[in-house]
Amino acid sequence: MSKNDKRTLYFVTADWPGDDDDNAATVLETFEDAVKHFATAEELWRLVGNDVRADEIEKILDGAYDEKAALKGVGVRRSAALSIDDIGRLVAAFDGLADAVKKSVLDEKWMVPAERLQELRTRAPSLDLDESRGDLARYGVGEGIGNVERLHDILKDALRLNVRIAID
């Protein structure tokens, strides 16, 4: 996934069969451009040295796409879907991320120290740390945390509502 990933998350009913042509009544809510923030969460966990959490997020998403491949029929396109169990595992994998990043990557003003920007540009391509932003690039990690926290809230809402999440 990249920072330009424009795919959408959908809350869908728990019994949604996965066909893109399904009745729109199974789609309960839409979150445009949210998918790219999974990559941000993975990168942020890796920045703080927690590859286990990053790998867990990757494994869960890969499983959703494997399910898509297994369900795919001839001539029928299916969206990837996260089960309620997957969503619960993702919520757990996101827990504590913001605090971990704040403690080890950001200064007291929520800025990346200037001397670390080049390193972070290489290690976290999903974050907006582009040189063209000048000194504002130092806020890119904090902005990434905000996006990941919003995705974390979406995942928690899905659990509360007992719905699956489709990814398209």
Secondary structure by P-SEA (a helix, b strand, c coil): ccccccbbbbbccccccccccccccccccccccaaaaaaaaaaaaaaaccaaaaaaaaaaaaaaaaaaaaaccccbbbbbbbcaaaaaaaaaaacaaaaaaaaccccccccccccaaaaaaaacccccccccccccccaaaaaaaaaaaaaaaaaaaaaaabbbbbcc
